[in-house]
Amino acid sequence: MSTLRTAALTVASGLVLLLTLSPLPASAHDEMIEATPSQGASLGPDDPPYAAFRFSGNIFPEAAFVSVVDPSGADVSVGEAVVAGDTVSREFKPGAPGTYTASYRVTSSDGHPIDGSVNFTYNGPGPSDPSPDTPSDATPGATDGSGESDDASSSADATTDRDYSTVAIIVVATAVLVIGTAVAISTLRRRRR
C-alpha cells in the first residue's frame, strides 16, 4: 500500500507544481497609458502630424485602428495604422485650426478590445493660409530607399518578439507530471508481479 501512497504523492506534487507555476488570469485588462498628442494638447505647424497611443501590453497588429477627424468631422488620417509592440500610430494631415479628435480601437494582449479617443487643438495655418515648408522625408513611415518602411520593419520585429517563458514553464511542469505519473504506474506494476 505504501507504493500506492508514493504514486499518489508524486501525482499530487506534480499537480501542485503545475498549478503553482501556471499563470493565473489577470484581474485587470490592458489599458491605454499614453497618448500623443495628449488630451487637451495644443499643436502648431511645427509639431509632427501623427497620433500615437501606447498601451500597458502589446496589441495585435491585425486589429489596430486609428482615426483622426478635424473640426468639421472629416477624416484627415493618412496611410494605415502602424503597430510597434505596445504602440499604434497613424499620420494625419491637419487642415483648419480647431479641435481634432484622435480615436483608437485595438485588441490587447489579453484578447479584449480597447477603444477611446483624445481631443486636441491644432493652431496651425488653415487650408487657405500659406503653409510652412516641411521636408517630405521627416514623416514617420518614410522609406529608406529599399521600398520598405522603417516603421513597418520595426513593427514586424516587435510582433515576432514574443515572450514564451510562461509556455515553457507549463510544458516543463506538464512533462514532469507525466513522467512522474509514468514512473509511479510502472513501479506499481512491477511490485504487483
Number of C-alpha atoms within 10 A of each C-alpha: 6 8 13 13 11 14 20 15 15 19 20 14 15 21 16 14 16 20 13 12 14 15 12 8 8 8 5 7 15 19 15 18 12 14 18 17 21 16 15 12 13 17 18 14 16 10 11 17 20 19 24 21 25 20 20 15 17 21 27 19 21 10 13 22 19 23 21 25 19 23 15 10 11 11 17 17 21 14 10 14 20 22 29 21 23 21 23 26 24 24 23 20 14 25 19 17 17 17 18 25 18 28 18 22 16 24 19 23 17 15 12 13 16 17 15 12 16 19 17 19 19 22 16 20 16 15 11 8 10 8 11 10 8 11 7 8 10 9 13 17 18 15 14 10 7 7 8 12 15 14 17 16 12 14 20 14 13 16 16 9 10 10 8 8 9 11 12 11 15 18 14 13 21 16 14 19 21 14 15 18 19 14 14 20 15 12 15 17 10 8 8 6 5
